Amino acid sequence: ILCSAEGRAWLAGRIREQGLERVVVAACSPREHEQTFRAVLAAEGRSPFHLQMVNLREQVEWVGGDAGQVTEKSRRLVRAALRRLELHRAIPAEDVEVSADVLVIGGGPAGLSAALALAQKDRKVVLVEREFALGGLANQLDEVFPELECASCFMEPVLDRVLHSGRIEVLTGATVRRVRGAQGRFQVELALRGRGVDAEACLGCGECAKACPVEVPDPFSGGLAPRKAIGLAYTGCLPHVSALDAGACLRARGEACDACLAACPFGAVTLELAPTSREVVVGAIVVATGAAPGA
């Protein structure tokens, strides 16, 4: 067996004796032993990237069929590998600066748990949530299976730890616009929606919602109850900061209205909805976007 110690020694000897620079191995999946045979080339002073593997196990043997057809298919795959190998170019090894930081996409239970687990010494976690409140679908549940725990009682301590962690930066109303780079160093462009409220100044008192003349169906209650065009996502939401629904606001229809602006006792309402962007550099990305009811 070529992947055994004896087989690797045989291959290394052939490389030395015949001065081989490029090697095709027709055997099993490259997921199993591509690194094994690359190491043989590297040990003999050849570029490990001048290797092409042909997966005869999964793509030929396991598929089966007429013996003649199977043999011809194997030959075609090997010929294709030889042609491809002619185009291989050595990739120079170099040191690349990497980032220890992590981007977590999704502020539901999975994203919150991932952020807490990853927030270690010398590592920063950027947690991105498209809504203006954390918790995801779990915050719309009454009891959590299998112990029938109170959902909000289960979530609130987790939310509190995330929001008060010095190593986790929470960005709500944010989505990923573009990802560049590679593993170890991704440049991620984030799109940040305008909240219409200064998050630093807002205390979530609800005066803006009381003054708002607009009522729309509340998505948090499945549309069964009304909510205002501005206010908290739901009672007790975290971060405990109001947000303006640009689509529901009278100003979106061209009507003049500044009731919420006048009602805010802290001057937190800005009505500024212009989106902004931001770029973060991270070494890894965790996607924890959750699911929709009934999906």
Order of alpha helices (4+ residues) and beta strands (2+ residues): alpha-beta-alpha-beta-alpha-beta-alpha-beta-beta-beta-alpha-beta-beta-beta-alpha-beta-beta-beta-beta-alpha-beta-beta
